[in-house]
């Protein structure tokens, strides 16, 4: 096992990793920008190194500065958290070349899944169900038309280097196809420097269901259940749940077996998430995330597995602490992402925290790096807290979330707490059968009242 880990991140996820390290008896190194000198992750770490100015490109994305920090502190491994360098294959490779362990999958698997076409080709090979679409990249408009005729309109043109909703264009009929083709390619070229695109049938009312897996270096892969992440606004998740109540136990085990078998065949190591669209009882793989995700706590609460501890164990070469037969899904968990944003227009609202009262009690978890007197800098993501509740069923988790949100006090900055209260009180949300379009409609509807 490692004796010292460098955490190449900030905010709540840096604390999450620090806490796992502390419980495992591992020393921690924090890195920070000059804007984060007073940040909680710096205070809680055993050591800290300033890696650059506020701008992320010069600090949290500064590969050389992070590697230097690891070298001068004698860290043996680097945990990238999520965002920043977590899915940067070149960084994962550099980390290895410099004699450190990257706490995540291999650079090859990160690179493979970063290319959405390669990701789909790989999944197809391992018999994971896909959305009907082009077999690989589209080379020209004529082929695009043929594929669209075969699968039927509406279709989506997606960028191979895309993901997270960037570089996607819908065509409802043949006359819209040429423009969608041109625009998608031009946007992909601009955004990613790569104009490779592919086509999928457009699903009009799917749920976004993702499957959590983790693999060790001995060929073991665990399936840790699904999450329903359908509640998003502009491709930013707002509220997540585990397990999705739309799935029967049979469906859950079936997709779990498919995912873990595929990841075993691929030789995938560390934590990963397979993203699916789920519509009319069918799962269609769309993308894979090769990192720990923001919403991992809901999975931890329903499986009782410490995902970060397992990531560290498997990166050090140890075996997973659990066998599949040890995993028993229990209860229901919900996460509300609390952002320092105006709940009306979602504009970031950084500033100084005047009052902070943490909710608590049975079934309540708060992952946050906030403290009274802390000034949220304007340079980074606006996520300031993740409030997670657990109960023996969905209704209990919801009521507990409502109670916890009422207890929670944050003043000094505007937050998205009022939005969560509205969502949780909504009868349609309470039924639980929402799709990926529900939240944007809900926000629009609430504006006019
Ligand atoms: C789709 C889709 C409908 N049909 N693919 C958006 C982000 C990227 N991860 C994939 N996305 C979508 N792909 C097909 N074939 C609809 C979306 C989509 C979406 C997906 C998940 C969560 C929220 C979404 C919001 C809009 C569109």
Boltz pocket constraint, residues with backbone or C-beta under 6 A from the ligand:
constraints:
  - pocket:
      binder: B
      contacts: [[A, 131], [A, 156], [A, 163], [A, 164], [A, 165], [A, 166], [A, 200], [A, 201], [A, 202], [A, 203], [A, 204], [A, 206], [A, 208], [A, 229], [A, 230], [A, 232], [A, 235], [A, 277], [A, 286], [A, 287], [A, 436]]
      max_distance: 6.0
